[in-house]
Amino acid sequence: MGYEQVRKLFNERAEREGAVRGLRKTVVGRGRIGVAMGCYSLWMVACCVGRPVEVPLLGGLAVPAWILPLLCNAAASTVIAVRFRRTRVVRSGKSWIAMLIGLMTMAAVLHFAWMEGAAWAAEIRLALFVGASVLTGVGAALFRVEIDRVFGWIGTQQTLYQGVLATAAHAVLLGMCLAIGSAAGLWDGHEALGVLALAMPAATGCLLYSVVRVLPRGRFFDHGISAPLPFPTKFVATSGIQGLAAGILYGTLFVVCGDAPLLAPGAIAGQLVGAVLLFLTVMFLRLDFNRFIYKVAFPFVAAGFLLAGLRWGGVEGGAAVLMAGFCYLDLVLWSLGACLIKNMGLPATWVAACPGAALFFGATIGGLFVCTLAAARPLAAPVEYGSLMACLLLASALFLSSGNNMKYGWGTIVPGEGGIDLGDLSGVVRFVAVERGVSQRETEVMELLVQGKTRREICDALTVSPDTVKTHVRAIYRKLDVHSQQDLVDRIVAERDRLVEDPAAEPLR
């Protein structure tokens, strides 16, 4: 890699300052999205913790309480994807959000009753647990679609910032909840979470509705509804591997010391560290999704497994590092989903449901595998186990990282760049480039043309000959069916106007 290519990996000072301003603007202007996501994640955690559950179908094997809710989430996501592919129907409106709030609230109520009903008959407790798990899985799968729809509207950059804000909101709420419960001496961590979870669905739904009610109903909900539905194979595979690794991590923590490390201060701090590291990456580096996911996030999680295997900082220390890595990877994949929706024109229902099913099926399989293995014989030595998982993740990253990802925008879209909704012509250029099969080098030339640069200036900026620029310009004009630089600019501006928010459009009622 030459010096010029290395230099382009780092943001200029103006870009770094822009990232800070963007995060500040996100918190002030659209903070409700991040807080809603933080409330949702807290509700999800609260409805997935609890005492171990014995599974009769597995010979009375004790498994963590989160196995069944995640399995139900995976099944619900699969049903959503299949149904959408057949019907292309999208639910919307105030009544739909109210139904979603009711579903999530009922899940929290049943889960809290199950946790507090230790003296009840086994049949009643089993019915409560199954009911809570089914409602949790269905509610989480449906909410994932709705929040992905919002992320697809605001774009990749804002999604990253909202993810950072959501992680902070989740950590603060969880820390306050556990501190209050401990100080009062009335509940343990799980019970305190259960109480808080009763209020989280209403807060989440109100925040979500306050965001989507002012958006143009047709363009927001019908985005990509009639588009072809290519199966996002690599996104699904990446999410599946992420879920498998997470399931093995949480399953191991359950076998070794129960679910306590998940609620420990170190784990909460690890998530905050992951969010901060993600923002710093976006602030200082210009990485496309291909590098972001497979060359940074996957190795980050692999390093966490190695440190956990070495017992770095004890159980809590290793769990904290892995929490940071998983938080980092999760937020990047949320941004990738926003990219596929906003920049590639795919519907949010499809983008949320397919990877979501893979993620939670993977987590369920990983957790069951560890529990079954531990029941048969003691787990392998920590160093060997951590090394095995690190090798698996690095091998997966090597296999999935490919130049073919360029075809799907992963190599042309940089998550830290401005979204189309902010009027960013560069984002529209990349959108059109992917749509029209424009190469990477031609995309760079097209961006400079749209900025009003002359061919001589383009030669100097890209350090290429006039003949090379001439060849690229001809190819661009042919692929976009334009005949001059002004025609090209008009085409890109028209495309931007089609994609940006339409204040005159009918909002959600």
Summary of the structure (lengths in Angstrom):
residues: 509
radius of gyration: 23.7
end to end distance: 53.4
largest distance: 82.3
contacts: 1838
relative contact order: 0.13
helix: 77%
strand: 2%
